[in-house]
Amino acid sequence: MTIPNVIVVHPSFEQVWPYTADRLRQLLGRVGDFELIRLPRNWIGTLAEAVAEPEKVTRLVTLAVPVTTSCLDKFTSLREAYIGTDNYAVWRPEELYSQLKDRGVSAYVHPSEGYWGQSVSEFALGLTICALRRIPQTHHEIIASQQPWKYEYQQFGDDPRFVNGTVEGKRVRIVGAGNIASRYASFVNMLGADVAVWDPYAAEPAFHRAGSRKEWYLERLVQDAEIFVPMVPLTEGTKGIVTAEHIRMLPQGCIVVLATRAGICDTEELRRRVLADELSLAADVFDIEPLPLDDPLLGRHNVVHTPHNAGRTKEANFKWAEIVAAQFK
């Protein structure tokens, strides 16, 4: 007997979100059994070719699968659908959704926020602490030498040339008060930091909930930063929003934490100041990805670096699935 509920997933989606399809199937079990169709790596066909009897399907989820209007015409019994056509499966294909709406099908969308917020914000906190205490650098050093055990200042291993020590008492200055930034702000506030945030588009409660003070001018935000955290999505409106002049205004020794997108900053000036030992950098995102192995940022005493994986946790995968599953009747 054909199962009338189907999830079709392309391998390109599972390369990005490897736990999501299985979690989605598990969660959707509350509305009925779902057949999970995993397409082969070399799949070049369409959705209608992937499903044996499309005319019997009543609930449909596609994840990075090519879908056309003629494909959907074959799903004559469809009542509910989630159509994700890109590798993140959050882009809304308007033509397809209009077609489904005209047919009276409940077509669901992904809000494309929230599901990786906790993972990225926690990771950013980890980057911050690693930069303050030089955790990755000292880990690497003790693998090759016992010199780090010979304390010059009685077990003091921080670098006094840069902001160091505890989060408590530090002036943390954040660009953005959104999903990720507000979580990060609440974390460092809880640890005792003095937190100020610039975001001209955020509502007043976004600052209060995070325990942060609203700063009205970005120029003022950067001037006294000990830990500077630009944390907004990269859009046409935010590209380069932290200018070279803003970067030059950051105090000597300031830590810059990058966990969303590097392009929101003038990366040329940021690189210049980091390589001149004027700033410390803790980054999961870069202007060039992957970083070439001869990139001067790699392996520096004042740089903590990870390969753009802040949002890739099993929990983020599960949250992605939960947001979609909750919409089905």
C-alpha positions as CSV (number, residue, x, y, z in Angstrom):
1,M,0.0,0.0,0.0
2,T,1.3,3.4,-0.9
3,I,1.9,5.8,2.0
4,P,0.1,9.1,1.2
5,N,2.7,11.2,3.0
6,V,6.2,11.7,1.5
7,I,9.4,13.4,2.4
8,V,11.9,13.7,-0.6
9,V,15.4,14.8,0.3
10,H,18.3,15.5,-2.1
11,P,21.8,14.6,-0.8
12,S,22.9,18.2,-1.3
13,F,20.5,19.2,1.5
14,E,21.8,16.4,3.8
15,Q,25.4,17.6,3.3
16,V,24.3,20.8,5.0
17,W,21.7,19.4,7.5
18,P,22.5,15.7,8.0
19,Y,20.0,15.0,10.8
20,T,17.0,17.0,9.7
21,A,15.2,14.6,7.3
22,D,15.1,11.8,9.9
23,R,14.0,14.1,12.6
24,L,11.3,15.6,10.4
25,R,9.9,12.1,9.6
26,Q,9.9,11.3,13.3
27,L,8.0,14.5,14.3
28,L,5.5,14.2,11.4
29,G,4.6,10.7,12.7
30,R,1.9,12.4,14.7
31,V,-0.1,13.1,11.6
32,G,0.6,9.8,9.9
33,D,3.4,7.6,8.5
34,F,5.8,9.3,6.1
35,E,7.8,7.6,3.5
36,L,11.3,9.1,3.4
37,I,12.8,9.1,-0.1
38,R,16.6,9.7,-0.2
39,L,17.7,10.6,-3.7
40,P,21.1,9.3,-5.0
41,R,24.0,11.6,-5.3
42,N,23.9,11.8,-9.1
43,W,20.1,12.6,-9.2
44,I,19.3,15.0,-12.0
45,G,15.5,14.2,-12.3
46,T,12.5,16.1,-11.0
47,L,10.2,15.5,-8.1
48,A,7.5,13.8,-10.1
49,E,10.1,11.2,-11.2
50,A,11.2,10.6,-7.6
51,V,7.8,9.6,-6.3
52,A,6.2,6.4,-7.6
53,E,2.5,7.4,-7.4
54,P,2.4,11.2,-7.0
55,E,-1.4,11.3,-7.5
56,K,-1.9,9.5,-4.2
57,V,0.2,11.8,-2.1
58,T,-1.7,14.0,0.4
59,R,1.2,15.5,2.4
60,L,4.5,16.4,0.8
61,V,7.9,17.8,2.0
62,T,10.7,18.4,-0.5
63,L,14.2,19.3,0.6
64,A,16.5,20.7,-2.1
65,V,14.7,18.7,-4.8
66,P,14.1,20.3,-8.2
67,V,10.4,21.0,-8.5
68,T,8.4,22.5,-11.4
69,T,4.8,23.5,-11.8
70,S,4.2,20.5,-14.1
71,C,5.6,18.3,-11.3
72,L,3.1,19.6,-8.9
73,D,0.3,19.1,-11.4
74,K,0.8,15.4,-10.9
75,F,0.1,15.6,-7.2
76,T,-3.7,15.8,-7.6
77,S,-4.6,14.7,-4.0
78,L,-2.2,17.1,-2.3
79,R,-3.6,18.9,0.9
80,E,-0.4,20.1,2.7
81,A,3.0,20.8,1.4
82,Y,6.4,22.2,2.2
83,I,8.5,22.9,-0.8
84,G,12.2,23.7,-0.3
85,T,14.2,23.9,-3.4
86,D,17.7,25.2,-2.3
87,N,20.3,23.5,-0.2
88,Y,19.0,25.2,2.9
89,A,15.4,24.5,1.8
90,V,14.2,27.9,3.2
91,W,13.9,29.9,0.0
92,R,10.3,30.3,-1.0
93,P,9.6,29.6,-4.7
94,E,6.8,32.0,-5.3
95,E,5.5,30.5,-8.5
96,L,5.1,27.1,-6.9
97,Y,3.5,28.4,-3.8
98,S,1.0,30.5,-5.8
99,Q,0.1,27.4,-7.7
100,L,-0.5,25.4,-4.5
101,K,-2.5,28.3,-3.0
102,D,-4.8,28.5,-6.1
103,R,-5.5,24.8,-5.7
104,G,-6.4,25.2,-2.0
105,V,-3.3,23.4,-0.7
106,S,-1.9,24.5,2.6
107,A,1.7,25.5,1.6
108,Y,4.1,26.1,4.5
109,V,7.2,28.3,4.7
110,H,10.3,28.3,6.8
111,P,10.9,31.6,8.6
112,S,14.7,31.1,8.1
113,E,15.5,32.3,11.6
114,G,15.7,30.8,15.1
115,Y,16.8,27.3,14.3
116,W,20.5,27.9,14.5
117,G,20.4,31.0,16.8
118,Q,21.3,29.1,20.0
119,S,24.2,27.2,18.3
120,V,25.8,30.3,16.8
121,S,25.4,32.5,19.9
122,E,26.9,29.8,22.2
123,F,29.7,29.3,19.7
124,A,30.4,33.0,19.7
125,L,30.6,33.0,23.5
126,G,33.1,30.1,23.2
127,L,35.2,32.1,20.7
128,T,35.1,35.1,23.1
129,I,36.4,33.1,26.1
130,C,39.0,31.3,23.9
131,A,40.3,34.7,22.8
132,L,40.4,36.1,26.3
133,R,42.3,33.1,27.7
134,R,44.3,32.0,24.6
135,I,42.9,28.5,25.0
136,P,43.5,27.2,21.4
137,Q,47.0,28.7,21.3
138,T,48.1,27.2,24.6
139,H,46.5,23.8,23.6
140,H,48.6,23.8,20.5
141,E,51.7,24.9,22.3
142,I,51.8,22.2,24.9
143,I,51.5,19.5,22.2
144,A,55.0,20.5,20.8
145,S,56.8,21.8,23.9
146,Q,56.8,21.9,27.7
147,Q,57.8,25.6,27.6
148,P,54.2,26.8,28.4
149,W,54.5,25.0,31.7
150,K,57.4,27.2,32.8
151,Y,55.3,30.1,34.0
152,E,57.0,33.5,34.0
153,Y,54.2,35.0,36.1
154,Q,52.9,32.1,38.3
155,Q,50.5,30.4,35.9
156,F,49.4,33.6,34.2
157,G,49.0,32.5,30.6
158,D,47.0,35.4,29.1
159,D,48.5,38.0,26.7
160,P,48.5,41.4,28.3
161,R,48.9,43.1,24.9
162,F,45.3,42.3,24.2
163,V,42.0,42.4,26.3
164,N,42.2,39.2,28.4
165,G,40.9,37.5,31.6
166,T,37.2,37.2,32.4
167,V,34.1,38.2,30.6
168,E,33.0,39.8,33.8
169,G,33.6,43.6,33.8
170,K,34.4,43.8,30.1
171,R,32.8,46.4,27.9
172,V,31.1,44.2,25.2
173,R,29.8,46.2,22.3
174,I,27.5,44.4,19.8
175,V,26.2,45.4,16.4
176,G,22.7,43.9,16.1
177,A,19.9,42.9,18.5
178,G,18.4,40.1,16.5
179,N,18.0,36.4,17.0
180,I,21.7,35.5,17.5
181,A,23.0,38.8,18.8
182,S,20.4,39.2,21.6
183,R,21.2,35.6,22.8
184,Y,24.9,36.4,22.9
185,A,24.2,39.7,24.7
186,S,22.2,37.9,27.4
187,F,25.0,35.4,27.9
188,V,27.7,38.0,28.4
189,N,25.4,40.1,30.5
190,M,24.8,37.0,32.7
191,L,28.6,36.7,33.1
192,G,28.8,40.3,34.3
193,A,29.9,42.2,31.2
194,D,28.8,45.8,30.5
195,V,26.8,45.3,27.3
196,A,25.9,48.0,24.8
197,V,24.2,47.3,21.5
198,W,23.6,49.4,18.3
199,D,20.7,48.3,16.1
200,P,18.5,51.1,14.7
201,Y,15.9,48.7,13.6
202,A,15.3,46.7,16.8
203,A,12.4,47.3,19.0
204,E,13.1,48.6,22.6
205,P,12.3,45.2,24.3
206,A,15.0,43.5,22.4
207,F,17.6,45.4,24.4
208,H,15.9,45.0,27.8
209,R,15.4,41.3,27.4
210,A,19.1,40.8,26.7
211,G,20.2,43.0,29.6
212,S,21.9,45.5,27.3
213,R,22.0,49.2,26.9
214,K,20.9,50.8,23.6
215,E,23.6,52.8,21.9
216,W,22.2,55.3,19.4
217,Y,25.4,55.8,17.3
218,L,27.7,53.2,15.9
219,E,30.6,55.6,16.1
220,R,30.1,55.8,19.9
221,L,29.8,52.1,20.2
222,V,33.2,51.3,18.8
223,Q,35.2,53.9,20.8
224,D,35.3,52.2,24.2
225,A,34.9,48.5,23.1
226,E,37.0,45.9,24.8
227,I,35.1,43.1,23.0
228,F,33.5,44.1,19.7
229,V,30.9,41.8,18.2
230,P,29.4,42.7,14.7
231,M,26.5,40.2,14.6
232,V,24.0,40.9,11.9
233,P,23.0,38.9,8.7
234,L,24.8,39.8,5.5
235,T,22.4,41.7,3.2
236,E,22.8,44.5,0.7
237,G,21.9,46.9,3.5
238,T,24.5,45.5,6.0
239,K,27.4,44.8,3.7
240,G,30.3,46.8,5.0
241,I,28.2,48.5,7.7
242,V,31.2,48.4,10.0
243,T,33.5,50.6,7.9
244,A,37.2,51.0,7.8
245,E,36.8,54.1,9.9
246,H,34.9,52.2,12.6
247,I,37.6,49.5,12.6
248,R,40.3,52.2,13.1
249,M,38.4,53.6,16.0
250,L,38.5,50.4,18.0
251,P,40.9,50.7,21.0
252,Q,44.3,49.0,20.9
253,G,44.0,45.4,22.1
254,C,40.3,45.1,21.5
255,I,39.0,41.6,20.7
256,V,36.8,41.4,17.5
257,V,34.4,38.4,17.4
258,L,33.0,37.3,14.0
259,A,30.4,34.5,14.1
260,T,27.8,35.5,11.5
261,R,29.3,37.0,8.3
262,A,32.7,38.7,7.8
263,G,31.3,40.9,5.0
264,I,29.5,43.1,7.4
265,C,32.9,44.6,8.2
266,D,35.6,46.3,6.2
267,T,37.8,43.1,6.2
268,E,40.8,44.8,4.6
269,E,41.2,47.2,7.5
270,L,40.4,44.5,10.1
271,R,43.1,42.3,8.6
272,R,45.6,45.2,8.7
273,R,45.0,45.9,12.3
274,V,45.1,42.2,13.4
275,L,48.3,41.6,11.5
276,A,49.8,44.7,13.0
277,D,49.0,43.3,16.5
278,E,46.6,46.1,17.2
279,L,43.5,43.9,17.6
280,S,42.8,40.3,18.5
281,L,40.4,38.3,16.3
282,A,38.2,35.4,17.2
283,A,36.4,34.3,14.0
284,D,34.3,31.5,12.6
285,V,33.7,33.4,9.3
286,F,36.2,35.1,7.0
287,D,36.4,37.2,3.8
288,I,38.0,34.2,2.0
289,E,36.6,30.7,2.6
290,P,38.2,28.3,2.9
291,L,41.2,30.3,4.1
292,P,44.3,29.4,2.0
293,L,46.8,27.5,4.1
294,D,49.3,30.3,3.6
295,D,46.9,33.0,4.8
296,P,48.7,35.2,7.3
297,L,45.8,35.0,9.7
298,L,46.3,31.3,10.3
299,G,48.2,30.3,13.4
300,R,48.8,33.8,14.8
301,H,49.1,34.4,18.5
302,N,46.2,36.9,18.4
303,V,43.8,34.9,16.2
304,V,41.3,32.2,17.2
305,H,39.9,30.6,14.0
306,T,37.3,27.9,13.2
307,P,36.0,26.8,9.7
308,H,32.5,28.4,9.6
309,N,30.7,25.7,11.6
310,A,29.1,27.7,14.4
311,G,25.6,26.8,13.4
312,R,26.1,23.2,12.6
313,T,24.9,21.2,15.7
314,K,22.5,18.3,15.9
315,E,20.2,20.6,17.9
316,A,20.1,23.2,15.1
317,N,19.2,20.3,12.7
318,F,16.4,19.3,15.0
319,K,15.1,22.8,15.5
320,W,14.9,23.2,11.7
321,A,12.7,20.2,11.5
322,E,10.5,21.2,14.5
323,I,9.7,24.6,12.9
324,V,8.4,22.9,9.7
325,A,6.7,19.9,11.4
326,A,4.7,22.2,13.7
327,Q,2.8,23.7,10.8
328,F,1.3,20.4,9.5
329,K,-2.2,19.7,10.6
